[in-house]
Amino acid sequence: MISPTICSYPFAHQHIDPNGAIKYCCNSHPDSHSDSGGRLYNIRQDTMRAAWNSDAIRQLRLDLIAGQQPAACVGCWQRENDDHTQGSSMRLTAALRQIPIATIQHRIDQAAAQRGYVAENPHDLQIMTGNLCNLACKMCGPRYSNTWSKFFRRRGFATLEQVSFRQGGGGFSGPVDSAVYLTGDQDWPITNPLNTVLQDYYADIRHIFLTGGEPTLIAQNIDFLEELVSSGHSQHIELRFSTNLTNINRRLLAVLDQFERIGINMSLDGMGDIAYIQRTPSDWHQILGNTDFLMTWLNDYQQRSGRQANITVNTVVSALNIHHVLDLWLFLSDRYRHNFHMGFTPLTDPRDNWYIGQVPRAVIDQQLARLPAVLQEIDRNSPSQGLRGRLEDFEFHLRADIYPESYDNIRYLLNNLQALHPELDIAQIYSIYTADAV
C-alpha cells in the first residue's frame, strides 16, 4: 500500500535554490539538506551527485515510505488537508501531475530495500538561477530578488526584520533571508554556470524547470540551453521556464524549437495599478505588449512544429490582489482563447507578509459568489487538462476559516502600503476594502 505521505520529489527530482543550495524540493526548509557534518550542500563547492544519495535524503525517503511527515517538508503539510487528498502543496502537484507515483514506483521499491538509496539519477530538475531580478514583487523576498532588497532599503528598512506589514508581526525574517537582504546578489549561475553544474546529468534529464530570479536575464542560462541543443540532448527534454514578461529574450526563443516539449509559466498577478503595486515597478502596458508578442510567437511555434506548448499563468494570491484575481483570469482567457489553451495556477502562502487572512470575510464571500460563473467562462475560453482542479485549489483557500469580520488588519496593511507608494492613492485603488463597497 502506498504511504499517504509519499512524495515523488526525493526519488526523481533535484532542486537548486537561488543561493546555490542543493535540495530535494523548492518547498523544503532552507537548511534541510546537509552532509553528516551539518554543512549544507551548495553548488559552489558540491556536485549534484554528491547530494543525491546523502544520508539526509536517504533517511527522508525512508520516512516518507513509512508514512511519516518529515519536519523539513512542513511547507507542504501546511497546505494539505488532514487526509492528504486536497490542497495546493508541491507534493500533491508532483504526485498527481508532474511525476506520477506510478512512474517511479520502482525507485521507491529500490529505496525501501536499500536503506533509502536510489541508483538512478534524477530526471526532473528545478533550477532557481540566483536572485537576479528586475522587479521588487511585494510577496517575494531577498532570496528570490536582489531588486526587492534594494526597494526596501531605499525606503529606510535597514534590516529585513523591519519589513513587516502584519499587525502582531511576522514577516521576512530568517538567517538565510537576512544575510541575503544585506549582501544582495546571488549570482552563482554566472560564476558556476549550468553547463558545468549539470553536464553529468545530460543523458538522464527529461524535465528542466528554470526559474529565479528572472532566468531570461542571465546569458549563461541561454548558453546552457544552446549546449543542450548542440549536444542533441534537448530532443529528450521538456523545458519549462518562468518569466515576469518584462522582457522578451530572442536568444531563448531561438532554441525552443529544439526541445521535445516546452512550457512557459507566465507570472501575472494583476492588471493596471494592481500589477504595479504587487510587482513593482512593472508596467502593465509593457507586460501586455510582451504577452501579446509571446502568444503570437507561440501560435506560430505550434503551427510550425505541430506541438502544443504548455502555457500556465501563475498568479501569486495575496491581500493585494485576491479581489482582482478572477478579473485577471477572465481577461487573459478571453484575450488569448484564439491561440491555444491556457492553464491558471493560483499560488497562495498563508504565512507571508501579504497574508490573505487579513482580507475581510465580506470581500472573500463576494469572490466566492462570483466563482462558479467565472470558472465556467474561463473553462469555456481555455479548456485544458487539469484546469478545473487547479482552480478548485483557489476555492479551497477562499473557503478557509481564516478571514476576519473586522477591517482593522487590512487597514493596517493599506496604511503601510501607502507609505511605500506616496505616488499612489492606495485608498482609492483598494476601495473594495471599505465596508460599504461590498
BAFIVO-761625 format. One record per residue: residue in one letter; x, y, z of N, C-alpha, C in turn. Coordinates in steps of 0.02 Angstrom, whole numbers, padded with zeros to 5 digits, always signed. Example, Ala and Ser with C-alpha at 12.3 -4.5 7.8 and 13.67 -1.06 7.14 Angstrom:
# BAFIVO-761625
a+00660-00284+00390+00615-00225+00390+00660-00165+00390s+00642-00112+00354+00684-00053+00357+00645+00002+00394
//
This chain:
# BAFIVO-761625
m+00042-00060+00000+00000+00000+00000+00044+00063+00000i+00026+00111-00042+00065+00172-00046+00053+00216+00016s+00107+00241+00043+00101+00285+00101+00063+00348+00083p+00019+00373+00127-00018+00435+00113+00027+00496+00111t+00088+00491+00137+00133+00549+00136+00188+00543+00084i+00184+00492+00041+00238+00482-00008+00241+00542-00055c+00301+00559-00076+00313+00616-00120+00360+00594-00175s+00346+00616-00236+00388+00596-00292+00457+00629-00290y+00461+00689-00265+00521+00729-00273+00586+00696-00248p+00589+00670-00187+00653+00643-00164+00678+00582-00203f+00635+00553-00244+00653+00493-00282+00671+00508-00355a+00653+00567-00379+00663+00580-00450+00682+00652-00466h+00689+00693-00416+00695+00765-00427+00752+00794-00386q+00786+00844-00414+00833+00884-00375+00820+00958-00389h+00840+00998-00341+00824+01070-00343+00885+01109-00322i+00895+01167-00354+00946+01214-00332+00911+01279-00312d+00924+01302-00251+00895+01364-00226+00932+01424-00256p+00903+01484-00251+00937+01543-00278+01007+01555-00249n+01019+01533-00188+01086+01542-00159+01134+01485-00175g+01112+01438-00217+01153+01382-00237+01145+01319-00196a+01102+01322-00144+01091+01263-00102+01058+01207-00143i+01084+01146-00134+01056+01087-00169+01006+01054-00122k+00944+01047-00145+00891+01018-00103+00852+00966-00144y+00802+00937-00111+00760+00888-00146+00693+00918-00166c+00681+00981-00147+00618+01013-00164+00624+01087-00150c+00593+01128-00192+00596+01200-00181+00561+01220-00117n+00514+01179-00094+00474+01196-00036+00502+01168+00029s+00556+01129+00025+00585+01103+00087+00620+01159+00124h+00631+01149+00188+00661+01201+00231+00729+01222+00202p+00745+01287+00206+00808+01311+00175+00871+01275+00198d+00873+01253+00261+00933+01219+00285+00921+01144+00295s+00879+01115+00250+00857+01046+00260+00907+00994+00233h+00952+01014+00187+00993+00963+00155+01066+00975+00171s+01092+00939+00219+01161+00946+00241+01196+00878+00242d+01262+00880+00244+01300+00818+00248+01303+00795+00321s+01337+00740+00334+01338+00712+00401+01369+00759+00452g+01408+00807+00429+01439+00856+00474+01398+00918+00484g+01339+00921+00453+01295+00978+00460+01307+01034+00409r+01353+01024+00363+01367+01075+00312+01317+01069+00255l+01286+01125+00236+01236+01123+00184+01268+01111+00115y+01237+01067+00077+01260+01057+00008+01247+01120-00033n+01297+01141-00071+01290+01201-00112+01329+01191-00177i+01300+01215-00230+01329+01202-00296+01397+01235-00305r+01413+01283-00262+01477+01316-00268+01536+01270-00249q+01522+01220-00206+01576+01175-00187+01558+01101-00191d+01496+01084-00206+01475+01014-00209+01446+00998-00278t+01447+00934-00295+01415+00911-00356+01344+00890-00341m+01303+00890-00392+01234+00867-00384+01233+00794-00362r+01278+00753-00390+01279+00682-00374+01298+00670-00301a+01342+00711-00274+01361+00703-00204+01301+00711-00157a+01255+00755-00176+01196+00766-00134+01140+00716-00145w+01141+00682-00203+01084+00641-00223+01069+00583-00175n+01120+00550-00150+01109+00494-00103+01143+00508-00036s+01138+00569-00014+01165+00587+00051+01128+00551+00107d+01157+00549+00166+01123+00518+00223+01056+00551+00236a+01054+00617+00229+00992+00654+00244+00936+00635+00197i+00950+00632+00133+00895+00618+00086+00875+00544+00089r+00922+00500+00103+00905+00429+00110+00858+00420+00169q+00870+00454+00224+00825+00449+00282+00757+00480+00267l+00757+00535+00230+00694+00566+00211+00652+00519+00169r+00682+00485+00123+00645+00437+00082+00614+00382+00125l+00653+00356+00171+00627+00303+00215+00570+00328+00259d+00575+00390+00283+00522+00419+00324+00457+00425+00284l+00462+00448+00222+00403+00456+00180+00372+00388+00164i+00414+00338+00150+00388+00271+00136+00351+00244+00197a+00375+00261+00257+00344+00237+00319+00282+00276+00339g+00263+00327+00299+00203+00365+00314+00214+00423+00363q+00276+00440+00375+00291+00495+00421+00289+00563+00384q+00290+00617+00423+00290+00684+00395+00354+00719+00417p+00408+00713+00379+00471+00744+00398+00464+00819+00410a+00499+00844+00461+00494+00914+00478+00516+00960+00422a+00565+00936+00381+00590+00977+00326+00536+00991+00274c+00482+00951+00274+00429+00958+00224+00368+00994+00251v+00376+01030+00306+00318+01062+00338+00282+01110+00291g+00319+01140+00243+00286+01185+00196+00231+01152+00156c+00236+01087+00144+00183+01051+00110+00127+01029+00157w+00146+01003+00215+00093+00980+00261+00045+01037+00277q+00071+01098+00282+00028+01155+00298-00022+01172+00243r-00009+01147+00183-00052+01163+00126-00097+01105+00107e-00103+01055+00149-00145+00997+00135-00197+00988+00190n-00251+00955+00172-00299+00938+00225-00274+00876+00262d-00309+00857+00314-00283+00806+00360-00273+00738+00328d-00315+00721+00278-00307+00655+00247-00263+00657+00184h-00231+00715+00172-00181+00722+00118-00211+00709+00049t-00272+00731+00039-00304+00721-00026-00319+00786-00063q-00315+00843-00029-00331+00906-00061-00287+00961-00033g-00274+01011-00075-00233+01067-00055-00189+01088-00113s-00143+01133-00100-00101+01160-00153-00027+01148-00139s-00011+01092-00108+00059+01078-00092+00097+01056-00154m+00163+01067-00153+00206+01042-00206+00202+00966-00211r+00196+00933-00154+00194+00860-00152+00135+00832-00192l+00076+00860-00181+00017+00836-00216+00022+00852-00291t+00048+00911-00307+00056+00929-00377+00102+00880-00413a+00158+00863-00380+00205+00817-00411+00175+00747-00419a+00144+00722-00366+00119+00653-00367+00062+00645-00418l+00023+00698-00428-00035+00692-00472-00020+00708-00545r+00028+00755-00556+00037+00779-00624+00110+00775-00648q+00155+00805-00612+00223+00813-00637+00262+00748-00639i+00262+00712-00583+00298+00648-00579+00250+00598-00546p+00204+00570-00583+00156+00523-00554+00191+00466-00517i+00165+00449-00459+00196+00397-00417+00206+00332-00457a+00158+00315-00499+00163+00251-00536+00226+00248-00580t+00249+00306-00603+00307+00306-00648+00373+00297-00611i+00373+00305-00545+00435+00298-00507+00428+00245-00452q+00378+00202-00457+00368+00151-00406+00430+00108-00398h+00465+00093-00453+00524+00051-00448+00579+00086-00407r+00582+00152-00410+00631+00189-00370+00612+00186-00296i+00548+00191-00282+00525+00188-00213+00540+00119-00184d+00526+00067-00224+00540-00002-00201+00614-00012-00189q+00655+00016-00233+00727+00010-00225+00750+00044-00161a+00724+00104-00148+00743+00141-00088+00722+00103-00025a+00663+00072-00027+00640+00035+00031+00684-00025+00046a+00712-00055-00008+00753-00115+00001+00826-00099+00014q+00847-00039-00003+00918-00022+00002+00931+00039+00047r+00896+00042+00102+00907+00093+00153+00905+00164+00124g+00857+00176+00080+00846+00242+00052+00886+00258-00010y+00927+00213-00033+00971+00226-00091+00932+00219-00157v+00942+00267-00203+00914+00264-00270+00971+00268-00320a+00980+00216-00360+01038+00212-00405+01032+00259-00465e+00971+00266-00491+00962+00309-00550+00969+00382-00531n+00996+00421-00579+01000+00493-00569+00930+00524-00572p+00921+00582-00543+00857+00617-00551+00846+00635-00624h+00783+00635-00645+00769+00654-00714+00729+00718-00717d+00711+00745-00659+00670+00805-00655+00709+00857-00614l+00719+00917-00641+00760+00967-00608+00724+01034-00606q+00725+01066-00548+00704+01135-00543+00765+01176-00522i+00782+01225-00562+00841+01266-00550+00820+01338-00541m+00829+01363-00481+00814+01434-00467+00880+01472-00477t+00886+01503-00535+00951+01528-00558+00967+01596-00526g+00983+01593-00461+01003+01653-00425+00945+01698-00408n+00961+01757-00383+00908+01805-00365+00912+01868-00407l+00945+01864-00465+00950+01922-00509+00882+01933-00542c+00851+01989-00526+00783+02003-00549+00774+02078-00555n+00731+02099-00600+00719+02170-00612+00656+02196-00579l+00623+02154-00538+00562+02176-00503+00569+02166-00428a+00532+02206-00391+00528+02200-00318+00457+02181-00300c+00439+02119-00316+00371+02095-00303+00359+02092-00228k+00305+02122-00205+00293+02129-00134+00292+02062-00098m+00262+02011-00129+00255+01946-00096+00316+01903-00104c+00369+01932-00133+00432+01895-00143+00477+01906-00082g+00541+01913-00092+00588+01922-00038+00658+01924-00064p+00707+01939-00022+00776+01947-00045+00807+01883-00073r+00781+01825-00051+00808+01762-00076+00798+01755-00151y+00743+01785-00176+00725+01775-00246+00732+01838-00289s+00748+01894-00259+00755+01956-00298+00803+02005-00264n+00857+02021-00299+00902+02072-00272+00870+02142-00276t+00824+02152-00324+00790+02216-00329+00742+02226-00271w+00714+02172-00244+00671+02176-00185+00709+02208-00127s+00769+02185-00115+00810+02213-00061+00824+02287-00073k+00841+02304-00134+00856+02374-00149+00795+02418-00138f+00737+02394-00158+00674+02433-00150+00662+02450-00076f+00667+02400-00033+00651+02413+00037+00708+02450+00073r+00769+02439+00053+00824+02476+00084+00819+02550+00066r+00800+02565+00004+00792+02635-00016+00736+02669+00023r+00690+02630+00048+00634+02659+00086+00647+02657+00162g+00709+02646+00181+00728+02655+00250+00727+02593+00294f+00717+02535+00266+00717+02473+00305+00789+02447+00310a+00822+02460+00365+00892+02444+00372+00904+02369+00379t+00857+02334+00410+00862+02261+00418+00799+02228+00392l+00805+02165+00375+00748+02129+00349+00692+02122+00400e+00711+02116+00464+00661+02107+00516+00613+02166+00522q+00633+02224+00497+00589+02282+00499+00534+02279+00445v+00543+02237+00395+00496+02233+00340+00438+02188+00360s+00387+02218+00389+00328+02179+00410+00266+02222+00401f+00215+02191+00374+00154+02227+00360+00092+02192+00388r+00104+02156+00442+00050+02122+00477+00048+02145+00549q-00011+02159+00573-00019+02176+00643+00002+02115+00685g+00042+02127+00736+00066+02072+00776+00131+02043+00751g+00159+02072+00697+00224+02049+00673+00218+01991+00624g+00274+01960+00612+00277+01906+00562+00298+01935+00496g+00350+01907+00467+00372+01934+00403+00430+01897+00374f+00474+01934+00342+00528+01904+00304+00590+01896+00347s+00585+01866+00404+00643+01859+00447+00667+01787+00448g+00731+01778+00446+00763+01713+00447+00835+01723+00430p+00879+01680+00455+00951+01692+00445+00972+01693+00372v+00943+01649+00331+00961+01648+00260+00939+01712+00226d+00876+01731+00236+00849+01790+00204+00882+01854+00230s+00895+01857+00295+00926+01917+00323+00995+01929+00294a+01034+01876+00285+01100+01883+00256+01096+01907+00184v+01050+01878+00146+01043+01897+00075+01018+01969+00070y+00975+01990+00116+00948+02058+00115+01005+02109+00117l+01056+02094+00155+01112+02140+00164+01166+02132+00110t+01176+02069+00087+01231+02057+00040+01210+02066-00032g+01146+02058-00047+01123+02072-00115+01124+02014-00163d+01167+02017-00214+01162+01972-00272+01182+01900-00254q+01143+01853-00278+01159+01782-00277+01171+01762-00350d+01233+01766-00372+01248+01761-00443+01284+01697-00462w+01272+01642-00426+01307+01580-00441+01297+01556-00513p+01239+01569-00546+01233+01545-00616+01284+01578-00663i+01313+01634-00641+01365+01667-00681+01434+01638-00665t+01447+01628-00601+01513+01601-00580+01517+01525-00588n+01460+01491-00581+01456+01418-00588+01400+01401-00638p+01410+01414-00701+01355+01408-00750+01329+01337-00755l+01266+01332-00777+01232+01268-00779+01265+01218-00826n+01299+01241-00878+01330+01193-00924+01391+01158-00893t+01412+01180-00833+01463+01143-00795+01431+01106-00737v+01380+01135-00707+01347+01106-00649+01310+01041-00667l+01278+01040-00725+01232+00985-00743+01259+00940-00798q+01321+00948-00818+01347+00912-00875+01342+00836-00868d+01352+00811-00807+01349+00738-00795+01278+00710-00799y+01228+00754-00800+01158+00733-00800+01125+00735-00869y+01159+00760-00918+01127+00775-00983+01087+00716-01009a+01115+00656-01007+01082+00597-01037+01020+00577-00997d+01016+00595-00933+00962+00573-00889+00904+00622-00886i+00917+00685-00902+00866+00737-00892+00807+00726-00939r+00748+00730-00910+00686+00728-00951+00645+00792-00941h+00656+00827-00887+00618+00888-00874+00662+00938-00837i+00665+00999-00861+00700+01054-00828+00652+01112-00820f+00651+01139-00760+00612+01200-00746+00661+01253-00723l+00668+01306-00763+00712+01362-00745+00670+01420-00718t+00687+01441-00658+00654+01498-00628+00706+01539-00593g+00688+01583-00548+00739+01627-00519+00716+01660-00456g+00731+01726-00452+00753+01773-00502+00712+01774-00566e+00741+01808-00616+00712+01808-00683+00762+01773-00729p+00750+01709-00745+00800+01669-00780+00817+01693-00850t+00770+01729-00881+00783+01751-00950+00833+01808-00954l+00853+01837-00897+00900+01893-00897+00973+01870-00897i+00986+01805-00884+01054+01781-00873+01080+01746-00935a+01131+01775-00966+01157+01749-01029+01183+01677-01022q+01212+01661-00963+01239+01593-00953+01183+01540-00955n+01122+01558-00936+01067+01511-00942+01053+01493-01015i+01058+01543-01058+01046+01530-01129+01104+01491-01158d+01165+01504-01135+01223+01464-01156+01210+01390-01141f+01184+01376-01082+01169+01307-01061+01118+01275-01108l+01065+01310-01123+01013+01283-01167+01041+01271-01237e+01083+01316-01261+01113+01308-01327+01159+01247-01328e+01192+01233-01272+01235+01174-01269+01193+01110-01270l+01135+01110-01236+01091+01052-01239+01069+01040-01311v+01056+01093-01347+01036+01086-01418+01093+01059-01459s+01153+01088-01453+01209+01067-01494+01231+00995-01480s+01220+00972-01417+01238+00904-01398+01185+00853-01417g+01126+00876-01438+01071+00832-01457+01027+00812-01399h+01045+00828-01338+01006+00806-01280+00940+00844-01273s+00935+00902-01303+00872+00939-01298+00813+00900-01326q+00827+00852-01370+00773+00815-01403+00734+00770-01355h+00763+00754-01297+00726+00713-01248+00709+00751-01185i+00710+00817-01189+00698+00858-01129+00638+00904-01139e+00594+00904-01090+00542+00955-01086+00570+01014-01047l+00571+01072-01078+00597+01132-01047+00539+01177-01026r+00539+01195-00963+00491+01245-00938+00530+01301-00906f+00507+01361-00915+00539+01417-00882+00485+01466-00860s+00501+01504-00809+00456+01557-00786+00483+01624-00807t+00438+01671-00818+00458+01738-00837+00407+01788-00812n+00431+01847-00795+00386+01901-00773+00364+01944-00832l+00386+01927-00893+00364+01959-00955+00382+02032-00959t+00432+02054-00922+00456+02122-00930+00504+02128-00988n+00526+02071-01015+00569+02071-01073+00557+02008-01115i+00576+02010-01178+00574+01952-01222+00645+01937-01244n+00670+01879-01225+00738+01859-01242+00737+01821-01308r+00762+01853-01361+00759+01822-01428+00805+01761-01434r+00861+01761-01398+00905+01702-01399+00869+01641-01370l+00830+01653-01318+00792+01598-01288+00741+01571-01338l+00704+01615-01369+00654+01592-01417+00685+01552-01473a+00747+01569-01491+00780+01536-01548+00796+01463-01535v+00802+01443-01471+00820+01373-01457+00759+01329-01441l+00702+01360-01429+00646+01321-01403+00622+01267-01450d+00627+01279-01515+00605+01229-01565+00641+01162-01556q+00701+01162-01527+00742+01103-01525+00729+01059-01463f+00683+01080-01420+00667+01039-01361+00606+00996-01375e+00604+00939-01341+00549+00892-01353+00482+00926-01340r+00477+00962-01286+00417+01000-01269+00439+01063-01233i+00397+01113-01235+00411+01174-01198+00351+01194-01156g+00365+01227-01102+00313+01255-01060+00336+01323-01034i+00289+01368-01027+00306+01435-01003+00258+01452-00946n+00287+01469-00889+00249+01494-00832+00251+01570-00834m+00197+01601-00848+00193+01674-00851+00171+01700-00782s+00214+01737-00750+00199+01763-00683+00159+01828-00691l+00094+01822-00684+00049+01879-00692+00001+01881-00633d+00003+01936-00596-00037+01941-00534-00093+01993-00538g-00092+02035-00590-00143+02086-00593-00134+02131-00653m-00182+02176-00661-00180+02224-00716-00176+02294-00686g-00152+02341-00727-00151+02411-00707-00114+02424-00643d-00145+02461-00598-00114+02480-00534-00099+02419-00491i-00142+02368-00495-00130+02308-00454-00066+02274-00476a-00054+02271-00542+00008+02242-00568+00068+02281-00543y+00064+02348-00546+00119+02390-00525+00133+02383-00450i+00081+02380-00410+00091+02376-00337+00119+02309-00317q+00091+02255-00342+00114+02189-00320+00182+02172-00351r+00193+02193-00413+00257+02177-00447+00292+02242-00468t+00310+02281-00419+00343+02346-00429+00412+02336-00462p+00432+02377-00511+00395+02432-00543+00367+02412-00611s+00335+02356-00617+00312+02332-00682+00263+02380-00713d+00264+02381-00779+00219+02423-00819+00171+02378-00855w+00107+02382-00837+00057+02336-00864+00053+02339-00940h+00059+02399-00969+00054+02405-01041+00113+02370-01075q+00172+02377-01046+00231+02343-01073+00223+02267-01068i+00200+02244-01010+00191+02172-01000+00138+02144-01048l+00084+02181-01057+00033+02158-01102+00059+02155-01174g+00099+02204-01194+00129+02202-01261+00175+02143-01269n+00216+02129-01219+00261+02071-01221+00222+02005-01222t+00167+02004-01185+00125+01943-01183+00093+01932-01252d+00069+01985-01282+00041+01979-01350+00093+01952-01398f+00155+01979-01394+00208+01955-01439+00222+01881-01427l+00227+01861-01364+00243+01792-01348+00187+01745-01371m+00125+01766-01362+00069+01724-01383+00069+01715-01459t+00085+01768-01496+00089+01762-01568+00145+01715-01588w+00204+01722-01555+00260+01677-01569+00241+01605-01554l+00206+01593-01498+00187+01525-01479+00137+01496-01528n+00092+01537-01552+00045+01513-01603+00082+01490-01666d+00132+01530-01687+00173+01511-01745+00213+01447-01730y+00239+01443-01669+00278+01383-01648+00235+01321-01654q+00174+01324-01630+00131+01265-01630+00112+01245-01701q+00101+01294-01744+00085+01278-01813+00146+01251-01850r+00205+01278-01834+00267+01258-01867+00290+01189-01845s+00284+01175-01780+00312+01113-01752+00260+01057-01745g+00196+01076-01744+00145+01026-01732+00140+01005-01659r+00176+01041-01615+00175+01025-01543+00140+01082-01506q+00103+01064-01455+00068+01114-01415+00111+01132-01355a+00122+01196-01345+00159+01219-01286+00114+01217-01225n+00144+01207-01168+00108+01206-01104+00113+01276-01073i+00059+01313-01075+00060+01383-01053+00019+01390-00989t+00051+01415-00937+00017+01423-00873+00027+01494-00848v-00028+01523-00825-00025+01587-00791-00020+01573-00716n+00037+01588-00687+00047+01580-00615+00031+01646-00580t-00017+01644-00536-00039+01704-00501-00028+01695-00427v+00016+01737-00399+00027+01735-00327-00031+01773-00294v-00070+01737-00254-00129+01767-00224-00110+01797-00156s-00124+01861-00148-00107+01896-00086-00165+01942-00068a-00158+01976-00013-00208+02026+00007-00210+02084-00042l-00158+02092-00082-00154+02146-00130-00193+02133-00194n-00211+02070-00207-00244+02055-00271-00299+02003-00267i-00315+01978-00208-00363+01923-00204-00432+01942-00231h-00448+02006-00226-00512+02030-00252-00511+02040-00328h-00452+02034-00357-00439+02053-00427-00421+01993-00471v-00407+01936-00439-00382+01877-00474-00430+01852-00527l-00494+01849-00511-00542+01823-00559-00547+01868-00620d-00544+01934-00610-00546+01980-00666-00485+01971-00712l-00427+01960-00682-00366+01948-00721-00374+01886-00763w-00394+01831-00733-00401+01768-00769-00453+01772-00825l-00508+01806-00811-00559+01814-00863-00531+01853-00922f-00496+01907-00908-00467+01948-00961-00419+01908-01004l-00374+01871-00973-00324+01833-01010-00355+01776-01049s-00402+01740-01018-00432+01683-01053-00471+01706-01113d-00501+01765-01110-00538+01791-01167-00492+01819-01220r-00439+01853-01200-00394+01885-01248-00356+01835-01290y-00338+01777-01260-00294+01730-01294-00328+01664-01311r-00393+01661-01309-00426+01597-01322-00419+01574-01394h-00404+01620-01440-00398+01601-01511-00330+01569-01525n-00284+01572-01478-00217+01545-01490-00211+01472-01467f-00225+01460-01404-00216+01393-01375-00245+01392-01305h-00245+01333-01277-00271+01326-01209-00220+01351-01159m-00244+01384-01108-00201+01409-01054-00223+01377-00989g-00174+01370-00945-00190+01348-00877-00183+01407-00829f-00216+01402-00773-00213+01455-00723-00199+01422-00655t-00145+01444-00624-00124+01414-00561-00120+01467-00507p-00164+01464-00457-00159+01510-00401-00106+01486-00351l-00062+01530-00330-00010+01513-00281-00025+01553-00218t-00035+01518-00163-00051+01551-00101-00003+01529-00046d+00012+01574-00002+00054+01559+00056+00024+01594+00116p-00006+01557+00162-00041+01588+00219+00005+01619+00270r+00071+01616+00259+00117+01640+00310+00154+01704+00291d+00143+01730+00230+00185+01785+00209+00159+01852+00234n+00197+01905+00218+00180+01972+00241+00114+01997+00215w+00097+01975+00155+00036+01999+00124-00019+01945+00130y-00020+01916+00188-00064+01860+00207-00137+01872+00187i-00165+01823+00150-00235+01831+00128-00283+01831+00187g-00261+01806+00245-00304+01806+00304-00316+01875+00333q-00286+01927+00305-00300+01995+00326-00361+02023+00290v-00384+01989+00238-00439+02013+00198-00506+02001+00234p-00550+02050+00236-00614+02041+00270-00657+01987+00238r-00694+01952+00280-00736+01897+00257-00785+01919+00203a-00810+01980+00208-00859+02004+00159-00830+02006+00089v-00767+02024+00082-00734+02027+00016-00725+01956-00011i-00706+01910+00033-00698+01840+00012-00765+01811-00010d-00817+01824+00027-00883+01798+00009-00905+01825-00059q-00887+01886-00074-00903+01915-00140-00868+01876-00196q-00805+01857-00184-00769+01818-00235-00798+01748-00242l-00817+01718-00185-00848+01652-00188-00913+01653-00226a-00951+01706-00219-01015+01711-00254-01004+01716-00330r-00949+01747-00350-00934+01754-00422-00903+01692-00451l-00873+01651-00409-00830+01597-00432-00862+01549-00482p-00921+01522-00470-00948+01472-00517-00954+01499-00589a-00981+01559-00596-00991+01586-00663-00924+01602-00696v-00877+01628-00657-00811+01646-00685-00774+01583-00707l-00775+01531-00665-00740+01470-00683-00770+01438-00745q-00836+01442-00751-00869+01415-00811-00846+01452-00874e-00841+01518-00869-00819+01558-00926-00746+01544-00943i-00703+01541-00893-00632+01526-00905-00625+01458-00937d-00662+01410-00912-00658+01342-00939-00682+01340-01011r-00730+01382-01028-00755+01385-01097-00702+01417-01142n-00668+01468-01117-00618+01502-01157-00553+01462-01164s-00533+01430-01109-00467+01397-01107-00473+01327-01077p-00508+01282-01111-00514+01215-01083-00448+01178-01087s-00423+01157-01030-00359+01120-01030-00362+01067-00975q-00325+01014-00986-00325+00959-00939-00301+00982-00871g-00339+00968-00820-00319+00985-00752-00337+01056-00731l-00365+01097-00777-00380+01166-00759-00430+01170-00702r-00482+01130-00706-00533+01132-00653-00503+01118-00585g-00459+01068-00580-00429+01052-00515-00387+01108-00487r-00349+01142-00532-00307+01197-00508-00349+01255-00483l-00404+01269-00517-00446+01324-00495-00485+01305-00432e-00498+01241-00423-00530+01219-00361-00483+01229-00302d-00417+01228-00314-00370+01245-00260-00381+01316-00236f-00398+01360-00282-00412+01430-00263-00474+01432-00218e-00526+01396-00237-00587+01393-00197-00572+01364-00128f-00528+01314-00126-00508+01282-00063-00483+01335-00014h-00442+01381-00038-00414+01433+00006-00466+01487+00021l-00509+01502-00025-00561+01551-00012-00608+01527+00044r-00618+01462+00048-00664+01435+00098-00630+01421+00165a-00566+01436+00170-00530+01425+00233-00557+01470+00289d-00553+01445+00349-00579+01482+00406-00525+01528+00435i-00505+01578+00395-00451+01622+00416-00468+01696+00408y-00527+01711+00381-00542+01779+00363-00583+01814+00418p-00563+01874+00439-00597+01908+00494-00658+01947+00471e-00703+01961+00517-00759+02006+00502-00734+02079+00502s-00683+02092+00542-00657+02160+00551-00615+02182+00492y-00612+02248+00482-00571+02278+00430-00506+02307+00459d-00493+02295+00522-00435+02325+00555-00369+02303+00524n-00362+02237+00512-00299+02211+00485-00284+02238+00416i-00334+02242+00374-00322+02265+00306-00308+02340+00305r-00338+02377+00350-00322+02449+00355-00249+02459+00375y-00226+02418+00421-00156+02421+00442-00110+02409+00382l-00125+02358+00343-00084+02343+00285-00086+02400+00235l-00145+02427+00220-00151+02479+00170-00116+02543+00192n-00119+02559+00256-00083+02619+00281-00008+02612+00269n+00019+02552+00282+00090+02540+00271+00106+02540+00196l+00060+02515+00156+00070+02515+00084+00072+02586+00056q+00030+02629+00084+00030+02699+00062+00097+02732+00076a+00128+02716+00132+00194+02743+00148+00247+02720+00098l+00239+02659+00072+00286+02634+00022+00276+02667-00045h+00213+02688-00060+00196+02715-00126+00161+02782-00118p+00198+02834-00099+00167+02900-00091+00141+02927-00158e+00164+02899-00213+00142+02923-00279+00072+02898-00298l+00045+02852-00258-00020+02822-00274-00073+02839-00222d-00136+02834-00243-00192+02841-00196-00216+02771-00178i-00185+02743-00126-00199+02673-00108-00271+02662-00088a-00300+02710-00051-00369+02702-00029-00416+02697-00089q-00403+02735-00141-00446+02733-00200-00435+02668-00239i-00372+02647-00246-00358+02585-00283-00389+02525-00248y-00388+02526-00181-00415+02470-00142-00480+02490-00108s-00523+02524-00145-00588+02544-00117-00631+02484-00100i-00615+02425-00129-00652+02364-00112-00646+02348-00037y-00593+02374-00005-00580+02359+00065-00612+02410+00111t-00669+02435+00092-00710+02476+00137-00777+02441+00144a-00805+02445+00203-00865+02405+00219-00922+02417+00171d-00932+02479+00148-00989+02493+00105-00978+02474+00032a-00915+02450+00016-00901+02431-00053-00928+02362-00069v-00942+02322-00019-00968+02255-00031-01037+02247-00001
//
